[in-house]
Amino acid sequence: MQTPSSAATPSSSLVERLARQLGLSATAQTIYGTPTERDGITVIPVARSIYGFGGGGGAKANEGEGSGGGAGVVLTPIGYIEIANGKSRFRPIRGSVVPLVAVSGLVALLLLRNVPKLLRRNR
């Protein structure tokens, strides 16, 4: 029979391996892309990195009920660094206004649906 500490070892090593692999993919080179130069202006792309991992283990590893896990990385472009004439500045990439318009439209619809009820209540 396995002790709880020996049963946790396979999943612990799996989580450690996942973290190590994930750490290799989320580097400064991944976040700050390859600089590109044109006409005296250098542009360095910048991304936000979000990553996570998890793992688990079974109580009967020797009977085929072992451990498992997973990991993921999401890279989202957020802007770029522009270098020109010896000065640098961060230029953000603005998000789309479509989600804002959709939410605003939904709020307006809900408010307009309730206007007749409010008018009846105030009589």
VENGI-V411507 format. One line per field, one symbol per residue. ss: DSSP state (@ for helix, = for strand, . for the rest). phi: phi as a letter, one per 40 degrees, with the letter a starting at -180 (. if undefined). A space follows every 50 residues. Layout:
# VENGI-V411507
ss = ???
phi = ???
This chain:
# VENGI-V411507
ss = ...@@@@@@@@@@@@@@@@@@@@@@..@@@@=...===..========== ======....@@@....=================..======.....@@@ @@@@@@@@@@@@@@@@@@@@@..
phi = .ccdcccccccccccccccccccccbbccccbcccbbafgbbbbcbbcbb aaaaaaabcbdcbgbcbaaaaabbbbcbiabbbafgbbacbccccccdcc ccccccccccccccddccccccc
